[in-house]
Amino acid sequence: MSYLTNIVKLRALTAILLIALLAVACGKAELPNLIEAPKAITPTPKTESSAEELIDVSTQSDLTNEADTSFDVDDIATNGRGISDESIKIAVIKSGDVFQDIEIGVEARVFRSNENGGINSRELEIIKVVDDFGREEDLKLAVKEIVDLDVFAVVLLSTATSPEVTDILAENNMPFFGWGFSEGFCEPNKWGFGFNGCMNLATSASNGQNFDTSMLRLLSIFYGRIPQIISVTTNDTAGTAVAIQNETLWGDNIVKSIQFGGDITAGAILEQINSIRADVLLLSMGLDKTLAIKGELIDNFSGMVIDDVTYLPGILQDYEIASELEGGYVLSQVPPQEEYRGATTEIMTGLSQINGPQIYSQAISIGYWSTDLLIAILNSIDGELSVKSFFEKANIEGYLYKPEFSGGPCPLQTAISHQGPSGGAALLQVRGGVFRPVVNFNCP
């Protein structure tokens, strides 16, 4: 089977480009330990023109989220929708082409909660799982159906998520949990809770919210020296947001920032950087494009080649793809299973209790931690459980979410979780055909 055939097999995963917004050689030596992060860098954005339709990130004006989902808390009805004396009902919506088994992670965390007495003696109950196949119209229909059901909250992990969809949930006062790469998890919407905060770079870039600074910690493997970075992204809105973040984080240490339109080839990139000395080549361009060019870049660039999408459990089982990624690095904002720390052990225990897989996917992990955040907030509420008491606890009083297991998501203050990411990332390298942690998942 040819390499191009393997790309076609994985094309369904290209929707993960949305997820690539979330942030962005060791050889066989001992893995370096994380040390003190680089000191703050004064942002000095600069972008050079490219023959491949490079655009100036400073001219972008279409990143602003104009939706207004503000309201008075007194307008929230004190009701027990989805909550009875015996149970709390939730639903799951997924894009099965990318996040095939998220409900398994949700089920594992629900099982653990119920086995330990539930939430104020109530069991969590998953009453509906919907696959929208990555189609926005299917997602809208699913959301409109669920808001009319006796459901308290939704675990939402869909590549079709849009402000229109999350506004429907917000207008119906329905909390939703997931990976906050959509605008709906960020201000002004206060009903969406990402397990690691607001991860939408376009929203952060336009509204001046907090950027994810995890990369500053990860690249402190340079032992205090600030590395020289080349940033390569697409020239669409998503790529522009990533370019803005990279330039804001690294300032003058971005020695070249390139944005490509249309086809992106390794040759075109190497032609523009062949005379530049840099430590890191940072790629953010989606899965299929990254797979097509990363191997050639690893072979011809002397520093670290890092991307933000190829940490996908199972991807290295294909020999040809594993060979293309060998020696390269990948940033993960989900605690990786390969670390085998407390959080990993906890998920694996939960999966064994429901006869689930012991090698778990990214979607299972996201489903687990999204549900963990939901359960933690509900358990923190004193008195009557209702839609209103949840909102008051999560957004007015605020709750400090802090997983009890090492290697899990970072602490998150729910009242400000819509304003930026909570941080947390790991750096892995493909060595010997497997992902190997270089910097363990850690928090700011």
N, C-alpha and C positions, 0 to 999 in steps of 0.2 A: 504493500500500500504506500503510495507516494506521500511526501510531506504535504503537498497541496491538498490531497484528499483528506488528510488529517485536519487541515484548516477548515475545509468544508464541513467536516463532522462537528467542529466546535463553533460553527457560525451562529448557532442558536444562542451561544453565550455572549455574542457581541453586545447584547443589551446591557451587559455589565459595564459598558462605557459610562453609564450613569453613575455607577458605583465608583468609577475611577476618579470622580470628583472628590471623593472623601479625603484627599491629601496628595498626596501625590499618588591588591586582591589578596582575600585572606588565604587563598590557596589551601594548603594542607597544614598550615601552622595552627597553633593553639588559638581558639576563639578569643577575641579580645573581650574584656569586661567593660561594661558601661562606666564611664567616669563623669566628672562634672561637665555639664552641658556648656556649649560655647556661650560667651556673654552676648548680651543683646546686640543685634546688628542694626545699624541705622539704615532704614530702607532707602534705596536709591534705584527706583524702577528704571529699567532701560531695556529696550527691545530693538533688535536689529532687523532690517528688512530681509526677506527671503525671496529667492526666485520662485519658490513654490507658494505664491500668494500669501506671504506673511502679512499679518495685520498688526497695527499698533494698538496694544492693549489699553493704552490711555484714552483712546477715543471711543471705547465701548460704552454705550448708554442704555443697552437693552437688558441689563442684568437686574434691574430693580424689581422687587416683588411689590406690586401695587395692591394686592388683595387686602381687604380690611375685614378682619373677623373679630374686631373688638366688640365688647359688650359689657354690660353691668352685671356683676355676679348676682345681684339680687333678682335678675331676670331668669336665672337658672331655677327651674322647678325643683323643689325638694321631693324627689321621687326615688323610687327603688327600682327603676327599670333594669331588668336583668338580674335583680337581687331578690331572693326569697329567703325564708328562714333556713332553708336547706342548701341552697346553691347560689353561685354567681356564674352566670352564663357568658361565655365569650365566643368569638368567631375568628376564623383565620382566612385571610385572603392572600394568595400567592400568585406569582408568575412561574408556573411549573417548568417552563423551558429553561429557566435559570435557577430558581429556588425550589427544586422539586420536592424536597422533603422537610420543609420548615416545620410542618405540623408535628413531625416526630420529636423535634426539640421542644416544642410547646408541650406536647403530651408528657415528655419525660419530666419537665419541671412541674407540671400540674400534678403528676403522680406523686412526686416528692412532697408537695404541699398537702395533698389530701391524706397521704400516709402519716403526716405529722399533725393531724387535727384540723386541717383546712384553715380558712380565714374566719376567725370568730365563729368557729364550729360550722362553717359553710364550706362545702366542697366546690372547687372550680369545675366547670363542665364545658367542654368544647361541643357546641351544638351544630356548628356548620364549618366546613372547609370548602373554599371556592378557589378554583384555578381560573384566572382571567387570560391565560395564555399570552400574557404580555400585551394585550389589546386594550386600549383605553376605554372603548365603548363597552367591552365586557366588564371591565372594572367598575365603570359607572353604574351599570345595571346591578352588579353585585352589591355595591355600596348602598344604592337606593333600596334594595331588598332588605339588607341587614338593618338599616336604621329603622325599618318598620317592624322588626322582630323584637322579641323580649331579650335583648342582648345588652350587656353592660359595656363591653369594650371589644376592640378588634386588634389582632396582631396582623399588621399589614406589611408585606414584603413583596412589592410589585414593581417591575420595571416600567409599568404604565402610569405610575402615580404622578398626578399633576395637581396644581393648585385648585383646579375646578373640583377634583375628586376629594381632596382633603377639606375643602371648604364645605362640601356636603356633610362630611362627618362633623365638622366644627359647628355648623349651623344647627345640627341635631344634638349638640352637646354630647357627642360620643367620643370618649378617649380612644386613641389609637397608638399602638406601640410598634417599633421596628427599628430599622437602620435609617437614621435621619438624613438621607441624601436628597430628599425632596424638600421644596420650599415649605410644605405644610408642617414640617417638624420645627420650623423656625418662626420667629416673630414675623407678623403679629399674631399668627395662629398659636393658641395656647392649649390645644387639645391633643397635639401630637408629641409623643415622647420617644426620642431615639435613645437606645440603650447606651449610646455614647454621645448624646447631645445632638445639637444641630450641626449636621455635617455638610450642608449645602454651600458650596464655595461661592456660587453666584450670589446667594443671599448675603453671605458674609462680606464679599467684595464690595457690594453696592451699599450695604447698610452700615459699614464700618464696624461689624461685629468681630468677635475674637476669632483669629485664625487658629488652625490646628498647628501647634509648634512641635509636634512629635518628631519630625524629621531632624530638628535641631539636636534632640537628645540622641537619636539613633546614629547620627554621623559624628557624635563625639568619640567614636572609636578612633578618630584621628588624634586622640589624646591631647585635646586642647587647641590644636591648630585648626583654624577654620578652613574647610576644604573649598576648592574652587569648583564651581558647579556649571554644567551646561544643561539647560532646560530645553526639552523638545516636546511640544504639544501639538494638537490639532488647532486649526484657526477658527473653530466654531465657538459658540458661547461657552460650552463646557471647557474647551481647551484654553480659552481666554481667562476664565476664572482660575484655572490651575496656574497659568503663567503669572497672573497677578499675585497669587499666593506665594509662588516660588520667589518672585522678585521682592515681595514685601519681607519675606523671611530672611533672605540671604543678601539683599542689597548689592553692594559692589562685588560680593563673592560670586554672583551670577556673572560669569565671564562671557556668556552668550545665551540668549534666549531666542529660540527659533519656533515659529508656528507654521505648520504646513497645511495647505489645502489640497484636496484630491488625494491621489496615491502618494504614500510615503514610502520611500525606499531607503535601505541602509546606505546605498551609494550616494544618494543625495545628501544624507546627513553627514557622512564621512567627508564628503567634498567640502562642506562648509566648516568642519571642525578640524581638518587635518593639520592646520598650523597652530592650533590652540592647545596650550597645556592646561589640563584640568584633571581633577581627581575623580569626579563623578559625572556620569552621563545619566540624566534623570528623564525617564520616558513616561508620558501619560497620553496614550492614544488609543486605548481600547484593546480588547483581547486579540482579535484576529490580526490586526496590524502589528501588534507587539510580537506575536508568535512568528510572523512572517519575516521579521527583520532582526530580532534580538540576537540570534546566533551569530550573524555576520558582524554585528556591532561588538559583541563580546570578543570575537577573534581579532578585531582590528582597533579596538580602543584600549589603551593601556590601563585605564582606571576601572572603577566599579561601574557596571551598567545596572541600574535599578529601575524597576517598573512597579506599578501599583495594582496589577490585575492578575498576575499568573499564579498567585497562591490559591490553587484550586485542588482540593484533595482528589486524587485519582488521575490528575492530568499527567503525572510522570509515569504512569503505567504504560503509556505509549512510548516505545523506545525512541522513535524518531523525534518526537517532541521533547522528551527528556534530554536527548543529545543536543538539541537546539538551545535549550535553556541551561545546559551544564556550565557552571562557573558564574552565572549571573545571579543577581540579587532581586529580592522582591520585598516590598513593604506590606505588612498586614495590619489592618486596624481591628481584626478579630483575634482574640487569644488563640494561638496555634496549638493544635493537638500535640505537635512534636515536642513541646516543652515538658509534657507530663508533670505538670505542677498540680496544686490543689484543685483549681478550677477544672482542669482536664479530667482529673480523677472523679470529680463530682458528676460531670456530665456523663462519663462512661458508666458510672454506677447507675445513674438514672436510666440510661439506655438499656442496660442489662435487665433492669427491673421490668421494662416493657417489651423485652425481647427485640430491642432495636439493634442497629449495627454498632460495632465497636470501633470502626474507622468512620468518624462522623464528618459530615460535610460542613462547608461554611454556612449553608442555610440552617442546618440543625443547630449550630452554635448560636446563630443570630436569633432563631426562634426561642432557644433556651434562655438567653440573657434578656431578651425583650420581655418574656413572661416573668422572669425573675424580678425585673423592675416593676412590673404591674403588681405582682404579689407583695413586694416590699412596701409599696405605697399604701396598698389596701390594709396591710397589717399594722401600719403606723397610725391609722385613723382611730381616734377614741370616740366612742359613742356610736350613733346610728350610721350605717353605711348607706350612702345614696350618691347620686350623680353630683349633687351640690357639695356634699361633705368631701368627696374625692377632689373636686376642683379647688375647694378652699385649702385642703391639705397640700395638694400638689403645686398650686400656683400662687397662693397668698401666704400661708404659713410657711410652706416649703418643707421639703424632706431631704435629708442627706442620704442618698443611696450609696451604700458602701458594701460591695459583695464581701462575704466572709471568707472567701477562699483566695489564696495567692494565685496570681496569674489570670485573674478575671478582669472584667471591665473596671475602668477607673471610677473613683468617687464622683458623684454627680449631685449637685443641688438642683432639685426639680424646679424650683421657682425661677431659676435663671437658665435652665437647660435649653430653652428655645433661643438663646442668644449666641451660642457658639458651642464648639465641641468640648467634651470633657478630656480629650486627649487619649493617649494610650496607643501604642503601636509596637510591632516587633519587626525585626529585620532578619530575613532568612536567605540562605544561599543554597543553590542546587549543587550538591557535591555527591558524586557517586550515584547519581540518579535519584536522590531523595532530598527533601527539604531539610536543611540543618539550621537551627537557630544560631545566629551570629550575635544578635542582641535580643535578650528575652523581652517578652511583652512587659512594658513598664509604663508608669504614669508620671505626669508632670511633678 
